[in-house]
Amino acid sequence: MNIRLNPLAVLVCGALLAMPALAAQEGSKQDLGLSDYRYFKVYPHIERAHKAMEANDETRALRSFEHAHEMAPESIRITLWLAEAYRHFGHENKARALLESELKKAPQNSQLQSALNAIPVPELEVKTLAQLRAFQKTCDAAPTVRCRSEAGNYALKLNQLEIARAQLADPQLRHSKEGRQLVDNYTQRAIFLQQWAAADQGFALLDSEATLSEAQYQQWFAILLHMQRDQRILDLQSQGVMNSAGMQLAYAQSLAERNALTSLRRYLASHKPVFNSPVEERNWMRLLATYSEEPGKTVSAWSIKHPENKQYVLSTLVPIRIQKGDWQGANALLNTFPETQALDQRLALSLARRDTPSSLQLIKKISQTRGLSAQELETVSYQLVSMDQGKVATELLLRDWPFDKAGALQKPLSTRLYTQLAAHPEWLTPDSKVRLAKPLPSATQRMAQARLFQGTENCAIVRNILGDLSPQYDAQSWSHLAQCYPWQPGLALYAAQQAAARDPSPYYQRQVGYLAFAAQDYELARANGVKMPAAKKGAEDDASLGFALIDQGKYPEARDALEKARVSQPDSPEIMRQLVYLNERLDDKPYTREYSERVVDDIDNSLTPQQELSEKQKEDRFEFRRIHEDSERRWTFTYDGSFGLTPDSLNSAGGSNGVQQNKSYRSYEQFEAEYRIGKNQIIEGDQLSVYSRIFAGSENNGDSHFIPVYEPMLGVGVRWKPLRDQVIYLAAEQQIPLGNNHGKSDVMLRASASFFNGGKYSDDWHPTGNGWMAQNLYLDAAHFVKADYQLYTADYRMSWHQKINGHQTVEPYWHAQYNASTDTPYRDNTLGGVGVRLNTWFGESHYSAFPHKVSVGVEYQRAFSGHNRDMDSKNNLFLTLGARW
């Protein structure tokens, strides 16, 4: 519990503690002359009256005393209190009338007579500010302690604090008993009016005359906190005033609430309060742990007085340091305990630091003393697996299996154990295997248990675990059981049918079909997709002929032969895959799509509940989905842009970008639309396309601009890819200036090539792994017919694609580039660049890989050398954008 010293709460408590001593000493039922019952009825009104007197609340005080007097009119003490209240609030006449009335009832009562005698004869009424000023003027003419005191008290009744304060300028009054009373009245009235500066002045005056009570110091301290008089508090504390441990804590908490961190850190470092309350000590430690420059080191140096706060260090402060990554701080806190203690926290720290040797040692110690709780086992085993210590995690899990006392954690612990053993069956010792083979109580447990035992060699265990044929088993368990009755096809077929009844997926249906065929139930087999065998000899001859024709390069004939073989072998994956490649080569797009879909389905159908796709299957599946997507593509739209982020950044000209011939721009962009005419148009294996592009730069009349919308050019051309297996393009392009710019029409003949960018080094999406290395050597040569000069570009790039989800990568890269131009004068430059891109692929479908890609990046370039080039700006920074649709 966090106990805070609320300044205003202290202020109110102080006011209540200031109740007159008379009220504390007098007022018993004997003193009041009342019976138990009447005392019980009257006492609440008396208590409220005294509190109102302390707050100088006239209305409430008089009403409460009058009510009490009405209830016990014979009580002399209540009569005296009421008379005193009347006098306190200036109702001398009422007091006199009351006492005279009561003396008629008790003429011999000396207390009533003394009270009546004490009432002075009224000389002057001061109820208005004008009357007060007149009285003060008279007093100034002949000042005395009494008149000054009366003037000050009259002023307080009228809430004229400045006039009351002025009376105290007289040292004779200030040092007198009446003066000290006036100062006390002044201070309390200021508190009541919430005039904190005046209350501060009042306490300062009281403190200069005599030592204050504890309640008065509490009130003063609360006022200074409320006013945020930090230096005043520090000065007083340096004098030993307001310097209790609780007040130091309250001041530090006030600094924390105000976010005065510099002052707070300085205060915490310079003060070492000794707390009598464990809660206050814990709150101080919390401040040290939260706001110190080195929390762990600072708290560890704190001498804990109350033993219960040592547990607070372990349960709260150490976990916070670990969570914040403050290993040194957490270690410093743990070093304050003996090595045999705080083992749980030490283990949490070692796991967070991925300190495997230390973690293993601590786990061993904990296991020897008490063992791990279910929650600890869940946390520790997870951390060990993430630290590549799966074998140690498995040993720990095996020791507590089947986790009967783990409650809700039983399932995740079992799943983790089974997952590790499935991936590493060699970790399962013979003794552990015997333990795990004993059937568990519930069907859910047995299903998970049986999945651990794959392969025909474990069928006896599977039959022992699942042999009760519980209707609660899921499709995967029934299918698993069906595989373990090879000599009992009827029972195996029954289990497979149970699996298919629970999940009608193609896999379970085929399993029913194959087992029905084995049980000679051909009608059921046929109903579940199994085709009856035909004469296989001719099919094998056709397939062999087809593969031989492929090797001879006779692709149309090879396709015909494999089509014949497919009729009798419809499920042969080799034949279907070759038909995909053949139809793609022959540019038969409908059949390419059809067979690639069949191959994808065939790969998907190999997926079973017990077995996911292998890495090779995932790669094959993506390859055929890419072929499917490419076979649907006629139009391709691309956008490329490079924007200089500094005024001096320059993009060099080249046939590969949108920069106009013989120009360098701060920014450029181009948009291209390409239409594929088809493959095998001129020679076998080629591809022919036509395209159109618009490109522009950011220079206009010698000025450099960020947005590339100046000097636009239109390019219309034909592009030929002569080789099937090499990325080499030949193009002829007519370039036409758009608008009224200074560009020149010309014909560009261009050759470009890309090497080392295929397979595992390509920039296309990779379906496996967390990322991949990519590289590309790009070569480009362009000849401008009319201008009669050439542009050359060579660029080598290497990058790493780090996957951040299933369709995006962050790609840091570097590249080196050489550009040359043969116009007069000859110009060239060599540059290098480093950058990073965010790549996003999207638009995929079940059969088609991602058709679209968008890239956004930033690149820093530095020009290393150059001839007849603008080398003033060697350092360039660009924003790069790219899209393919």
N, C-alpha and C positions, 0 to 999 in steps of 0.2 A: 504494500500500500504506500502510495506516494503522498506524504504529509507535507503540505506547503504552508508557509507562514504568510497568510493573506493579510496584507497591511490593514485593510479596513476592518477585517474580522478582529484583529488584535486591538484596533482602536475601540470597537464596541465593547470587547471584553474588559478593556482597561477602564472604560467608563463605568461598567457594572461593578468592578472591583473597588471603585472609589466610593462606594456607599458609606455614609457616615458611620463612625464607630458606635454612635449611640444606638443606631438601628440594629447593629450586630449584638450589642450588649443588652439592650432593653427589648421588650416585646414578647417575653415568654408568656405563657397563659397565666402564670401566677402574677407577673407584673401587670398584665392587662386585667386581672381579676375576672377571668371568664372560665366557664366550664369547657370541657373538652369539645363538646359539640359546637358551642358558639365560637370557640377559638378557631375551629376548623372552617366555619363559615366566614369569619371576619378576616382571617389571615391573608387570603389572596388580595383583598382590596388594600390592605396595609402594604403588602410587598409592592404592588403596582404604584402606590403613592410614593414610596421611597425611591423607586426607580425613576419616576417622573420628576421628582425633586432633583435627582442627580442630573437628569437631562434638562433641567430648568424648564420643564413642560408644565406651565402654570395650570392650564385647564385640566389636564389629566390628574395632576397631583391633588388639586383641591377637590375635584369630583370624587376621587377615590377615598380621600380622608373623610369627606363629608358623608359618603355612603357608609363607611366603617362606623362613623359616629352615630349615624341613624340606627345601625344595627346593634350597637352597644353604647347607648348614651350614658350609662353609669360608669364606664371605664375612664378613670382619671387620665391614664396614659394616652389614650386615643384623643381625649380633649386637648391635652397639652400638645400633641403632635399637630392637630388641626390648627390650634392657635399659632404654633410655630410656623406652619405652612402659610397661614394668612400673613404673618409678619414677613416671612421670606419674600413673598410676592407683593409686599407693600400695602397690604390691606390691614393697617393697624386698627382701624375702627372696628372691622369685623372681629379681629382677635380680641379686642377689648370687650366687645359686646358678648362674645362667646364665653369668655372667662367670667364676666360679671354674672351672666345667666347661670353658669354652673356653680358659682360661689353661693348663689341663693339656695341651691340645693344642698351644698356642702360648705357652709360658712367657715368651718374650722380647718379646712384643707390648706395646709401651708404651701403645697406645690402650686395650687391654683393661684394663691395669693402672690407668691413670688413671681410667677409668670406674668401676672397682671401688673405688678410693680415694675417689671422690667420693660414694659412698653413705654417708650418716651412720649412725651406730649408732642404731637405733630407741629412742626414749626413751618414746614414748607412742602408743598406738593410739586413733584417733578414728573410730569407725565407726557410732556411734549418736548420736541427739540428746542423750541424757543425757551421754555422754562429751564431746560438743561443749560442752555447757553447763559441764561441770566444767573443761574446758581453758580456756574463756573466762573463768571465774571466777579461775583461776590467773593468767591473763594480765592480768586487770584489777588483780590485787593487785600485780603487778610488770610493767607494760606496757613492751614494747619493740617496735621495728619488726618484728623477726623473728616474735615471738609473735603480734602482731596480723596479720601477713601469713599466718602458718600458720593462725590461727583463721579468717580470712576464706576461705582456700582450702579448709579442712576443711568450712566451712559450704556452700560452693558444691558440693562433692562430694555433700553431703546435700540439695542443692536448698533450702537455707535462705538465701534471698536477703536477708531482712531482717537476719539476724545478720551476714552478710558486709558489708552496707551500713553496719551500725553500727560496724564496725571502721574504716571510712574517715572516721568523724567525728574521728579523731585526726589533726590536721594534720601531725604528724611523719611518720606513715605515708603520708598522702595525697601529700606532696611528695617522697617517696622513690621510688627505682627499683622497689622491691618494691610500693609502693603503687600506682604506675601500672600495674604488671603485674596487681595484684589488681583494679583497676578494669576493665582490659581483659577479664580472666577473668569478672568479674561481668557485664559487658555481653554477652559471648558466651553465657554461661549463661542470661541473661534472654531472649536471642533464641531459644535452643534451647527454652526452656520457654514461648515465646510470651507472655511477660509484658512487653508493650510499654512500659508506663509505667516499669518498672524499667530497660529497655534505654535509654529516653530519658534517664533520670537518669544512667545510666552514660556515655552519649555526652557529656552536658553536663559531667560531671566530667572526662572526658578532654579535652574542648575547652578547659576552663578551665586545664588544665595545659600543653597543647601543641597545636599545629595538627594537626588530623586528616589522615589520608591521604585521597585521593580515594575509595578504596573504603569507608572508614569514613563519609565524608560521604554516600555513596550509600546505605549501610545506614541511617543516621540519618534521611535524607530519606524513605526508603521507610517507615520506622516512623511518622514524623510524618504522612505521607499516610494510612497505614492507620488511625491514630488520629483523623484529621480535625482535627489541631491547626493550624487555619488561621492563627490569630494568631501562633503560635510560628514557623510557616514564614515569615510576612511579616516578623516581627521579625528573624529570622536573615538573610533576604534583604536587608533594609535595611542589615544590617551587612556585606554582601558575601559571606555564607555561603549555600551551596545556591542560588546565583543564576546558574547556568549556563543557557544557552538551553534545553537539554534539560529541566532541572529546572523552568524556568518553564512549558514546554509541558506537562510531566507534571502540574503543579499545576493549570493551567487545565483540562486534560482531567478531572482529578478533580472540580473544581467542576461541570463540565458533566454528568458522570455522576450527581452528587448533585442536579442540577437547582437548584443555588444560583445562580440567574441574576443576581441583583443583584450579588453578590460577583464573579461571573465577568465581567460587563460592566465593572465598575469595574477589575478586574485587567487585562483586555484593553486598556482605554483608557489605563492608566498604565504599561504595559510595552511595550518595543520590542526584544525579543531579536534578536540577530543569529545566524542558524543557519548552521552549516557543512554541514548535510545538507539537500538539497532536499526530502526527504520530510518532515522535521520542519518546515521552513518551510511546506510545503503543508498540513500538519495545523494549523498556527497560523492560516493563512489560512482554512481551513475553519471554525475556531472563530469567527473574525471575521465570516465570511459567514453563519454560522448564528445567532449569539447577539448581535451588536451591535444597537444601536437602529436605526442606519441602515447596513445591511450593505453596500450598494453604495458609499456614500460612504466608509465606513471602509476597505474593501478597496482602493478606488481610491487612497486616501492612503497605503497600505502600499508601502514601497520594496522591490520584489522583487529579491533578490540572485541567485537562480538562474534563468537564462533559461527552463528547462523549465517553470517555474511560471507563466510568462506564458500558455503554452498551456492550463494548467489553468484560468486565468481565463476563457479563451474557450470551452473545451470543457465546463466544468462550472458555474462561478459565474454567468456571464452567462445561460445558459439557465435556471438556477434563478430568477434575478431576474425574467426574462421570464415564467416560469410562475407566479410568485407575484404578477404584476401590478405589480411595482415598476419602473415605467418609468424613474424618475429614477435609481434605483440601477443598473440595467442601463446606462443612458446614461453614468453616471459611470465605470463600469468600462471602457466602450468608449472614452471620451475619453482613457484612458491610452495608447491606441494611435494611431499615425498614421492619418489619414483614408483612406489607400490600403490599410490592413490591416483585418482582421476584417469584410470585406464581408458574409459569410454571416450573422454574428451581427447586424450592423446591419440587414440585410434582415429577419431574424426579428423584431427589435424593431419595425421600422416596420410590418410586417404585423400584429403583435399590437396595435399602437396604431391600426391602421386609418388610417395616414398614407399616403394614396394617392400624393401627389406624391413623397415620399421613397422609397416602395417602387419606383415606376417608375424613378426616377433610379438607385437601387442595382441594380435588375435590368439596367439598361442598362450599368452599369459592369462587373457580373459577366459579362454576355454578351460584352463587348468583350475581357475578359481570358482567360476560359477556358470560358465557357458553363456552363449549369446541368446538374448531374447529374440522373438520372432521379428520384431521391427529392426533390431540390430542386424540380424542375419540377412534380412531383405536388403538393408542399406549396404552392408559390408560385401555381400555377394555381388550386388550390382556394381559397386565400385571396383571390386577385384576383376570382374569381367571386362569393365571399361579400361582397366590397366593391363590387359592381356595376361591376367592371372586366372584364367578360367579354370585351370586344373585345381588350384587351391580353393576357388569358390565351389567347385563341384565336390571336393572332399568335405568341405564344411556342410554343404547341403545334404550330402549322403548321410552324414552322421546324424542329422535330425529328421531325415525322411521317416515317415510320411507327414510330418508336421501336424500331428493331431492337435497340438495345443496352440497352433498359430492363428486360429480363428479365420478372419477374412483374408489373412495373408497366406493361407494354405495353398490356394490356387496359384498365385504368382510365384511362390517359392517352388512349387512342383513344376510349373511351366519352365522356370529358369533352369532347374536341374535337368529336366528332360531335353530341353533345347541344347544344353551343353553336351550331354551324353550322345544326343543324336549326331551332333557335329564331330564329336570325338569319342567314338565307341571304345577306343583303346583305353580310355580312362575308367571303364567299368571293370572292376576286378571280379574274379569268380565269386568271392564272398558277397560282394555288393549285388551281383547279378542274381544270386539266390534270394537275397532279401527283396529285391525289386520284383521278382517273379511271383511273389505271394499276392494273391488277389486282394485288393482293397475293398472296404465295405460298400461304397456307393458306386452306382453305374458310371457317374461322371468321373470319379477317380480312376476306375478301371479303364475307361476309354483313353484317358491321357496316359495311363500306365502302359497299356498295350502298344501305343504308338512308338514307344521307346524301342520295341523289339521288332526290327524290320529284317527282312530276308527269310528265306526258307529255313535256314538253320535255327531260327527262333520260333518256328511255327508251333512247337510243342508248348512253349510258354504262352503264346498268343491264345491257343486253344484252352489252356488252363485258366487264363484270365477272363476271356470272353465266352467261354464254353457254356455259360448258363443261358446264352441267347436272349438276353434281356431286351424287351421291347423298347427300353429307354436308349439303347445304343443308336448312335447317329449313322449316317450313310458311310462315312469314312471307316468307322469301326466294323460295320457289316462287310464292307468291301475288303478290309484287311483280313477279316476272318475267312472270307471266301477264298482268299489266296492260300490258305493253310489247310485245305482239304483236297490235295491233289489226287488222292486215291479214292475219294468219295465225291464224284462229280455231282451227284444229286444234292448232297448237303452243301457243296460249294455253290451250286446254282441257286439253292434256296437263300443262302446268305447274300449272294449278288442281287437277287430279286428284292430282298429287304432293303439293300442299299439304294437300288433304283427307285423303290417306292418312296423313299425319303428324299431323294434328290435325283430328278430325271435329267441329269446332265449327260452329254454324249459319252463321257468316260464310263459312267456306271451302266449305261445302256449297252455299250460295246462289250463291257465285261460280262453282262448277262448273255449277250449274243455268242461270245466265244465259249463260255461255259455251257451254254445250251448246245452248241455244236459238238463240244466234247461229250456231252450226255446224249448225243444223237437226236436231239430235239431240233431238227432242222427248220421246222416252221417257226419256232420261237427264235432261233438264231437269225433267220431271214428277217423276221419282224423287228429285230434289234440291230439291223444294219450290216449283218455279215453276209457277204456274197459267196455263193457256192463256187468252189474251184472249177475251172474249165481245163481244157487241155493246155498244160503249161509249156510243152516243148516249143510250140510255135511262138508263144509269147516271149520265151527266153531268146529265141532266134531273132525276133524283131528288135528286141531291146539291144542285143549285141550288135546287130547291124546298124542300129541308130547311133550307138556310141562310136562305132568304127567310122561311120560317115562324118561325124563331128570332127574326129581326128583328121580326116581328109579334107575338111573345109567345105564339104557338100552339105550346106545347112538346110536348104529346102528338102532334100532327100532324107536327111536325118530326121527332120520333123515328121515327115510322113511315116517313117519306120517306127518312131517312138509313139506316134498316135495309135498305130496298130497295136503296139505292145500294151498301151494303156487300157485298151478295151478289156483285155484279160487280166491285167494287173492294175486295177483302178486306184489301189492304195499304195502303190510304190512311190516312196518319196523321191528316190533318185530320178525316176522318169519324169515326175511332175516338175522337179527343179530344173532339169535339163530343158523341158518344154518352155519354162519361163525364159531361160537364157536364149533359146533359139528364136522364140517369137519376138523378144526384145531386139535381137540382132537383125531379124527380118523386118522390123518395124511394123509388126502386126499388133497394133495397140489393143484391140478387143481381147485377143487371146492372151496377150501379156497380162492384162488385168485379170482375166479369168483364172489363169493358172497361178498367178501370184497370190490370189485370194485363197486358192485351194492349199497352197503351201503354208500360208499363214494359219489356215484352219487346222492343217495337219500338225503343225507345231503346237498350236493351242490344245489340240486333243491329246497331246502327250502329257499335258499337265494333269497331275493327280493330286488328291488331297495330301498324300504322303510325300510327294516330290514336286518341288518347284522347277521352273525352267532352269537349265544350266546356263552358264555364261555364254557358251557357244550357241545354244538355242536362242538366247536373247539377241545375240548379234545377228544370227541368221534371220530371225523374225524381222528385225529392223531393216536388214538389207532388202528383203523381198517387199516390205512395205515402202521402202524408198523407190524400188523399181516400179511398184504399182503407182505411186504418186507421179513419178517421172513420165510414165506412159500416158497419164491423163493431161499432161501439160502441153499446151500449144503456145499460150502467151506467157511471157515473163516480163514483169515490170520491176525495174530497179531504180533506186535513188542513192546517190552518193554526194556527200557535202563535207567540206573542210573549212572551218571558220577560224580565222586568226583572232586570238583573244587579246593580242597586243597590237598596237598600230604598226609595229615594224615586222610582224610575222609575214613570211612570204611562202606561197606554194609554188614549186617549180613546174614549168611546163613539161608536158609529156603526152604521148599519144594515148596513155591509159586513163587520163582524167579529163575533166571538163575545162582545163586551161587552154585558152586559145594559143595558136602557134606563136612562138617568139614572144610570149608574155609570161609574167609572174604576177600573181595576185595575192592579196592578203587572204581572201576567201574565194571559194568557187563551189559550184554545185552543178549536178547534171541529173537529168531524168531520162531513162531509156525504156522503150517498149520494143520487145523482140518477139517475132513470130517464127515458129519453127515450121519450115516447109516439110521436112522429113529427113529420114535416113536413107542411105544407099542411093543418093541422087546422082552422083557423078562416078564415084567408085564405091566398092563394097566397104561398108563400115563407116562411111562418112556421115556428116550431118550438115544440112544447109538451112540457114536462117536469114531473114531480112529484119532490119531494125531501123529505128529512128530515135534520135536523141536530141535534147535541147540542153545547152550548157552555157553558163555565164560566169563572169567574175565580179569582183568588187571594186574595180577601178573605173573612174570616169573623169576624163580631162585631167589626168595626173593626180587626182585625189584618191586617197585610200579610204575605203568604206568597209564596214563589217558585213553588211548584207550583200551577197553576190547577185545583183540583178542588172548589172551593166554589161554592155557589149554582148548581148545574147547571140548565140549561133545555133543553127539547125544542122544536124548531121543525119543523112539518109544513106543507108548502105546495105551491103550483103556480107554475110559472115559464113565462113566455111570451116568446118572441123574435119580435116581429111582422115585422121586416124581415130579408130574406135577406142583404143586403150591409152592414148596420150592426150593431154590437154594442150593442144596446139591449135591456134586459130589464125586464119588468113582473112583479111577484110578489105573491102574497097568502099570508101565513104565520100560522098559529095557534101562539102561543108558550105553553108550559105549564111551570110550575116542577116540578122533580123533587126528591123528598125533602122534608124539613122545612126549607126555606129561606124567605127573605123575598121571593122573586120573586113577581110578579103575572102572572096569565094575561092575554093581550091578543092582538089581531089586528094584525099589521103589514102595511101596504100599502107596497110599495117599488118605486121606479123607479131603475135604474142604467144607466150607459152607459160605454163605453170608446172613446176616439178616438185617432187617430194611432198606433195600435199594430199596424197591418197591414203586409203586404208586407215591404219591406226593413227596416222599423223594428219588426217584431214580436219577441216574446220566444221564438218557436219556433226550433228549430235551423235554422241556415243551412248548406247543404251546401258552399258555396264560401267562399274567403277564410280569413284567419286570425282573423277576428272581425267583429263588426258593432255598429252603434249601434242602441239600442232606446229607445223613448219611449212614454209612455202618459199620457193625460189621463183620469182616472177621476172620474166624477160619480155621487153617490149621494144619494137622498132617501127617507126612511122616515117614514110616518105611523102612529102608534099610536092605534087607534080608541078604546079605552076611556080611555086616559090623555089623549087629545086634545092631542097635541103632536107636533112633527116634529124629526127629526134630519137634518142636511145635512153632506155631506162633499165636498170638491173636492181632488184630489191630482194634481199633475203630477210625473212621474218621468222622468229621463233616465239611461241607463246605457250601459256598453260591455261587451259580451260578448267576452272574450279566450279563444280556444280553447286548451286545454292538451292535448287529444287528440281522438279522433274522436267523443267523446260527452260531454265536460265543458267547462264554461267557468267562468272566474273573472269575476265581474260587479261591478265598482265602480259605485256609483250615488249620485245625490242626488235628493231630492224636496222639494217644498214642499206643505204641506197646510193646509187651513182646515176647521174643524169648528164647527158651530153647533147649539144646541138651543133650541126655542121654549118650553120649559116655564117655570114661574115659580120664580126669576127667569130671564130670558133669559141664556144662557151661550154663549160662543164662545172659540175660541183659534186662533192661527196658529203654526205650527211648521215647522221645516225639519230635514232629516235627511240624513246621509251614511252609507254603509255598503258592505259588500262581501258577496257571496254566492258560494257554490260550487254550481253547477247541474250535475246529472247526469241525462242522458237514457238510457233503456235499454229493452230489450224489443223492438227492431226485428226485422223479418223481411225476406225478399227483396222482398216486395210492400208491406209496411206500414212506415211511418215510426215513429219512437219513440212508443209509446203511454204511457209512464210518465216521470215527471220528479220528482226530489227536489231540494230546495234547503235549504242551511244557510247562515246568515249572521249577521253582527253589525252593528248599526246604532246610531249615536249620534244622538240627537234633542235639539234645543233649542227651547223654547217662546219665541216672540218677544213675543207679546201675548195678552191674554185678558180676558174680562169674567166676573166671578162664577165663575172657575175657580181651582183650587188651583195658584197660580203659585209656591209655595215651591220646588218642584223644577223648575227650568227646564232642567236638564241630565239627560238620560235615556240609558241604555245598555241595549240589548235584544239577546237571542239570538233569532233568527227561524228557524222551521222551516216547511217547506211540502212537500207531496207531492200528486201527481195520479196516479191509477191507473185 
